[in-house]
Amino acid sequence: MNQHSPYALSGAVYLMAKKMLSKCPIVSRIFPPSRWVGNDAANISWDVITGTSTIMRALRIFSPAHVGTQTTEQTVTAQLPKFHEIRPVEAGGTLLLAREPGDRKRSGRRLLSKIEQEHMDLAQKFARTVEYMAGQSLKGAISMVNEKGHSFNVAEWALPAKNKPAAYTGNALWSGDDSDPGQNVIDLKVAVQEAVKSDVEKWYIFAGTKVATAARKNKSLKGDGRRLRLKDVAEELEVDEFVHYPDTYQNEAGNWAPFVTSEQFILVGYSPQFYSLQYLYLAHLLALAAGMDPSMGDAKMKDSDVDRLITMSEGYMKRDPRIFQTTLESYVLPVCHAPGSTAIVQPVE
């Protein structure tokens, strides 16, 4: 295993992670691979697009051109968070060294199987982490835990007040017969459109379990007490997709926490220019590991699809020959260029 180059091992682990990322509800829809871009350094910046809502002036046919208002932008800077985890794979003990008579390769096969298992788990953990950050990005701030165990915001941007209405009460609750989820979503769409001042190509709703249940049974959505299919809910709410999102992750305290709380939903107005997944290329990661200037990565290594991998992985023996270690490293951040493109609502109790 230790004869594999970082390219080969990184490629294998990335294929695992890519497959897992393709199944992540938010990353696969809002931060697709076609929007991933590379950076030359760990410190990054991006423009927050606000657009312009004015209309052009009508001029007489021989009048000179009118100098119009520029599209306003705000530059946000952040440091790409580093994710680097080492897994020891113990080659000692009866599990990996036990051999049956005539089966001298049994230990090697078990060791390789254990290494593959650890890489698979690392790839899954990485995909879950990216999905967590993507969900946080839609809410306006990406909060992570640092090496000292303290929470901090890696990046943050303000959601407009209209995009964060107060929790619904009384007859407005979607669990009640007098509620009107369709009109609620229309109002939220208007707020999003006013905030981004740009065309929205698709509308998505990521809903917690209580919200999904209430929407499927809501009478104003033609549920009449029976459960609508999710695609019917999406059609009634005039969105491209209504996603029931009950998935959870384990936080630092060891408790299971939802990506989207059961009582909330996130409305997302999607357009490709609104979102991107910023990361360092594999070539840049290898350059950093070698103590080189990351901007020299492409100059030192061939430019290929392999260089553009989002993760670096390697395996090696420690001084103790019984211990094999495997590691995964990545610098990645899901970025929202149009914070007003999302709305967060609590329509149920």
C-alpha positions in Angstrom: 0.0 0.0 0.0 2.8 2.4 0.8 4.2 2.2 -2.7 1.2 4.1 -4.1 1.8 7.7 -5.0 -0.4 10.5 -3.4 -2.0 10.9 -6.8 -3.1 7.3 -7.0 -4.3 7.0 -3.5 -5.9 10.4 -3.5 -7.8 9.5 -6.7 -9.1 6.4 -5.2 -10.3 8.1 -2.0 -11.8 11.0 -4.0 -13.8 8.7 -6.1 -15.3 7.3 -2.9 -16.0 10.8 -1.6 -17.4 12.0 -4.9 -19.9 9.1 -5.0 -21.0 10.0 -1.4 -21.2 13.7 -2.2 -23.5 12.9 -5.1 -26.0 11.5 -2.6 -25.8 14.5 -0.3 -29.2 16.4 -0.8 -27.8 20.0 -0.5 -24.3 19.6 -2.1 -25.6 17.6 -5.1 -28.3 20.2 -5.9 -26.9 23.5 -4.9 -23.1 23.0 -5.1 -22.7 20.7 -8.1 -19.2 19.6 -9.3 -19.5 21.7 -12.4 -19.3 24.8 -10.2 -16.2 23.7 -8.3 -13.3 26.1 -8.7 -9.6 26.1 -7.7 -7.7 28.7 -5.7 -4.0 29.5 -5.4 -3.8 30.1 -1.7 -5.6 29.3 1.6 -6.8 32.9 1.9 -9.7 33.4 -0.5 -12.2 36.2 -1.4 -15.4 36.3 -3.3 -17.9 38.8 -4.4 -21.4 39.0 -2.9 -23.7 39.9 -5.8 -26.5 42.4 -5.1 -27.4 43.3 -8.7 -29.3 46.4 -9.8 -33.1 46.7 -10.0 -33.3 50.0 -12.0 -34.6 50.2 -15.5 -32.9 51.8 -18.5 -33.6 55.3 -19.6 -35.4 55.9 -22.8 -33.3 58.2 -25.0 -34.0 60.2 -28.2 -32.5 58.4 -31.2 -29.5 60.8 -31.6 -28.8 61.2 -27.9 -25.5 59.9 -26.4 -25.4 56.8 -24.3 -26.5 57.2 -20.7 -24.0 56.2 -18.0 -25.9 53.8 -15.8 -25.5 52.5 -12.3 -23.0 49.7 -11.8 -23.9 46.4 -10.3 -23.0 46.6 -6.7 -20.8 44.0 -5.1 -19.3 43.3 -1.7 -16.1 41.4 -1.3 -15.9 38.8 1.4 -12.6 37.3 2.6 -12.1 34.1 4.5 -9.5 31.5 5.1 -10.2 28.0 3.7 -10.6 25.7 6.7 -8.1 22.8 6.8 -9.4 19.3 7.3 -6.7 16.8 8.1 -7.3 13.5 9.9 -4.9 10.6 10.5 -6.2 7.1 11.1 -3.8 4.4 12.6 -4.4 0.9 11.2 -2.9 -1.6 13.6 -1.2 -4.5 11.9 -0.5 -6.4 15.2 -2.7 -8.7 17.2 -4.6 -11.8 16.2 -7.0 -10.0 13.8 -4.3 -9.1 11.3 -1.6 -11.6 12.0 -3.5 -14.8 12.5 -2.8 -17.3 9.7 -4.2 -20.6 8.9 -1.8 -23.4 7.9 -0.7 -22.8 4.3 -2.3 -19.3 4.1 0.7 -16.9 4.4 -1.1 -14.0 2.7 -4.0 -13.9 5.1 -2.5 -11.2 7.2 -1.8 -9.0 4.2 -5.3 -9.4 2.9 -6.7 -8.4 6.3 -4.5 -5.4 6.6 -5.4 -4.2 3.1 -9.1 -4.7 3.9 -8.7 -2.7 7.1 -6.9 0.1 5.3 -9.7 0.2 2.7 -12.3 0.3 5.4 -10.6 3.3 7.1 -10.3 5.1 3.8 -14.0 4.5 3.1 -14.9 5.9 6.5 -12.7 8.9 6.0 -14.3 9.6 2.6 -17.8 9.3 4.2 -16.8 11.6 7.1 -15.4 14.1 4.6 -18.6 14.1 2.5 -20.7 14.5 5.6 -18.6 17.5 6.6 -19.0 19.2 3.2 -22.7 18.6 3.4 -22.8 20.2 6.9 -21.0 23.2 5.7 -23.2 23.5 2.6 -26.3 23.5 4.8 -24.7 26.1 7.1 -23.9 28.2 4.1 -27.6 28.5 3.2 -28.3 29.8 6.7 -25.8 32.7 6.5 -22.8 31.5 8.6 -20.6 28.4 8.6 -19.8 27.4 12.2 -17.1 24.8 12.8 -15.1 23.5 15.8 -11.4 24.2 15.8 -8.5 22.2 17.0 -9.0 23.4 20.6 -12.7 22.3 20.6 -14.1 25.9 20.3 -16.9 26.9 17.9 -16.2 29.7 15.5 -17.5 31.1 12.3 -15.3 30.2 9.3 -17.4 32.6 7.1 -20.6 34.6 7.5 -22.9 36.9 5.5 -26.1 38.5 6.5 -29.5 37.2 5.4 -32.1 40.0 4.8 -34.7 40.4 7.5 -37.5 39.5 5.1 -35.8 36.2 4.5 -36.0 35.3 8.2 -39.7 35.8 9.2 -40.8 35.1 12.7 -42.1 31.6 13.5 -45.7 31.2 12.3 -48.4 31.1 14.9 -52.2 30.6 15.2 -54.0 30.1 11.9 -50.8 30.5 10.0 -49.4 27.2 11.2 -49.3 24.7 8.4 -50.7 22.0 10.7 -54.0 24.0 10.8 -56.9 23.9 8.3 -56.9 27.7 7.7 -53.2 28.0 6.8 -52.0 28.9 3.2 -48.6 27.4 2.5 -48.8 28.3 -1.1 -49.2 32.0 -0.4 -46.4 31.8 2.2 -44.0 30.4 -0.4 -45.0 33.0 -2.9 -44.3 35.8 -0.4 -40.9 34.2 0.4 -40.1 34.0 -3.3 -40.8 37.7 -3.7 -38.5 38.4 -0.8 -35.7 36.3 -2.4 -36.2 37.9 -5.9 -36.0 41.4 -4.3 -32.8 40.5 -2.4 -30.9 38.9 -5.3 -32.2 41.2 -8.1 -31.4 38.5 -10.5 -33.1 35.6 -12.3 -33.7 32.4 -10.2 -33.5 29.3 -12.4 -34.8 26.7 -9.9 -36.6 26.7 -6.5 -35.8 24.1 -3.8 -37.3 23.5 -0.4 -35.4 21.5 2.2 -37.9 20.6 4.9 -37.6 19.0 8.3 -39.9 16.0 9.2 -42.7 18.0 11.0 -42.8 20.5 8.1 -42.9 17.7 5.5 -45.7 15.9 7.3 -47.8 19.1 7.7 -47.3 20.0 4.0 -48.3 16.6 2.8 -51.6 16.7 4.8 -52.4 20.4 4.4 -56.0 20.9 3.0 -55.1 24.0 1.1 -52.6 21.9 -0.9 -55.4 19.5 -1.7 -54.3 17.0 0.9 -57.8 16.9 2.5 -56.3 14.8 5.3 -54.6 12.3 3.1 -50.8 12.3 2.5 -49.7 13.9 -0.8 -46.6 12.7 -2.5 -43.6 15.0 -2.2 -43.6 15.8 -5.9 -47.3 16.8 -5.6 -46.4 19.1 -2.7 -43.7 20.6 -4.9 -46.2 21.2 -7.7 -48.8 22.7 -5.3 -46.1 25.1 -3.9 -44.8 25.8 -7.3 -41.2 24.8 -6.6 -39.0 22.5 -8.6 -38.4 20.1 -5.7 -39.6 19.6 -2.2 -37.0 17.6 -0.3 -37.8 15.9 3.0 -34.5 16.2 4.8 -34.4 14.2 8.1 -30.7 13.4 8.0 -28.6 13.9 11.1 -24.9 14.1 12.1 -23.1 13.5 15.4 -21.8 16.7 17.0 -18.8 17.2 19.2 -20.9 16.4 22.3 -21.8 13.0 20.8 -25.4 14.0 20.2 -27.3 13.5 17.0 -28.3 16.9 15.4 -30.3 17.5 12.2 -29.0 19.3 9.2 -32.4 21.0 9.0 -34.5 21.1 12.2 -37.8 19.2 12.2 -39.8 22.5 12.5 -38.0 24.5 9.8 -37.6 24.6 6.0 -35.1 26.4 3.8 -36.3 27.8 0.6 -33.4 28.2 -2.0 -33.6 30.2 -5.1 -30.9 28.6 -7.3 -28.8 30.0 -10.1 -25.2 28.7 -10.9 -23.6 32.1 -10.2 -25.1 32.2 -6.7 -23.0 29.3 -5.3 -19.6 27.7 -5.6 -17.4 25.2 -3.8 -14.0 26.8 -3.2 -11.1 24.5 -2.6 -7.4 23.9 -3.2 -6.3 21.6 -6.0 -4.4 18.4 -5.2 -1.3 20.0 -6.8 -1.5 22.9 -4.4 -1.9 20.5 -1.4 1.1 18.6 -2.5 3.1 21.8 -2.9 2.1 22.8 0.7 3.2 19.4 2.0 6.5 19.9 0.3 7.0 23.4 1.8 6.6 25.1 -1.6 4.6 28.1 -2.6 1.1 26.8 -3.4 0.9 29.0 -6.5 3.8 27.0 -7.9 1.9 23.8 -7.7 0.8 23.8 -11.3 4.2 24.8 -12.5 5.8 21.9 -10.8 3.2 19.3 -11.6 1.3 18.4 -14.7 -2.1 20.0 -15.2 -4.6 17.2 -15.3 -7.9 16.1 -13.9 -6.0 14.3 -11.2 -4.3 17.5 -10.1 -7.7 19.1 -9.6 -8.9 16.6 -7.0 -10.4 18.1 -3.9 -8.6 15.7 -1.4 -5.1 14.4 -0.8 -4.7 11.0 0.8 -1.6 8.9 1.7 -0.7 5.8 3.6 2.6 5.1 5.4 4.3 3.0 8.1 5.2 4.6 11.4 8.5 3.8 13.1 6.7 0.9 14.7 6.5 -1.5 11.8 3.3 -3.0 13.2 1.4 0.3 12.7 0.2 1.6 9.4 -1.3 5.1 9.1 -3.6 6.5 6.5 -4.6 10.2 6.2 -6.9 12.5 4.3 -6.4 16.3 3.9 -8.5 18.9 2.2 -9.2 22.7 2.2 -12.7 23.3 1.2 -15.5 25.9 1.7 -19.0 26.1 0.2 -19.6 29.8 -0.7 -22.9 31.7 -1.2 -22.4 34.6 -3.5 -26.0 35.8 -3.1 -27.0 35.5 0.6 -30.5 36.7 -0.2 -31.2 33.6 -2.3 -32.3 31.7 0.7 -35.1 32.0 3.3 -35.5 30.2 6.6 -38.9 29.6 8.0 -40.6 27.8 11.0 -44.2 27.1 9.9 -45.0 24.4 12.5 -44.6 24.1 16.3 
